[in-house]
Amino acid sequence: MSDLERIVAKLKKKYGTAEIASERPDPRDYISTGNLALDLCLEGGIAFGYAASFEGLSGSGKSLLLQMMLADAQKKFDAVGIWVDREKAWINKRATELGIDTSKVIRVEPEDIPTIKHAEEFLMDVLPTLDKDSYKLIAIDSLSSFMKEGDKADMGKNAQNIHNLFRKLIPFLNDKTSLHIANQMTYKVGITFGNPLTTTGGEGPKYYSTYRLKLDDRKTIVNAKFGGEIVGNWLKATVIKTRLGPNMRSVVFPFYYKEGIPFLGGYARLLANRGYLEPKNKAEFKVFKQSTLKYNDETINEFKIEEFLEKHPELLFDIYPPYNEGFIPESGEEDFDDIDLEGEE
């Protein structure tokens, strides 16, 4: 036994988690977001053991992503869901349609959790009672819904309560427990320059979250065959922060109000950005006015990418695609690179 091993053996008596770093492998149980392109941006999805924050304006798909990940965690790991439904966005019928086993979800409604402190007490009552060897996904939907208008003293108290909430929850995030938080974005009042957006849930989540994703609406999806009915939105997801892979990767995918987010939605656009497919008209493709691409002598519709991949499995990547050999991206080719880094932080 080396000197370092002897020291750690003594420390374990007082600090149970003390260990030599090389003895513990990195977690490799991942929850899928339900979208392949976004999973690849995240190097496999969201890993258990960490906190993830999903930021975006109202209607940008935050609650949907949280529910899709809960469905995947239940399917793969038989996970228990703990849902702090502060926005009252949970509907059993919709959750079941997304694949969630609602009999394995503990949910609390707004009237029992009027403040962050009440949500903290609820989670501290629930988590110690669950089997420590079972998989668990904690979802807070949303953190910003606990905020209220008030003076600076109220704002300071809210910020303190958010930090206390994270401090209490972080020790529970082991290899089988994950924390996912929806954090509403809104517009600052009177801002005429710089980034007008801010998170109403405060600054705390960005420090405690291993993952930070920003969701933006890009364009409505219209069904021209049925009188121009709006059936969804194109969403852009940007990985603002992750300690498990590169930051600032972006992907765009469709979000349908009825069906949700398709697993292969946006994958054709990711392949186009990396040089494997060529849009028939780049300018129109980039603004979602056209969906036709070319691969060698073939013509592909991005909404029929599944059929194409069956014929060309070599383009179905299990890692974030490297640039195609010989492909030289144009300026801004990494698509939608308009993140205001200074404003974000």
PyMOL commands that set and color helices and strands:
alter all, ss='L'
color gray80, all
select helices_A, chain A and resi 3-11+21-23+36-41+62-77+92-97+102-104+110-112+116-129+143-146+152-172+204-208+224-226+267-273+282-286+302-311+313-315+341-344
alter helices_A, ss='H'
color red, helices_A
select strands_A, chain A and resi 30-31+46-47+51-56+80-84+105-108+136-141+177-187+197-199+211-223+229-242+250-256+278-279+292-295+298-301
alter strands_A, ss='S'
color yellow, strands_A
deselect
rebuild
show_as cartoon
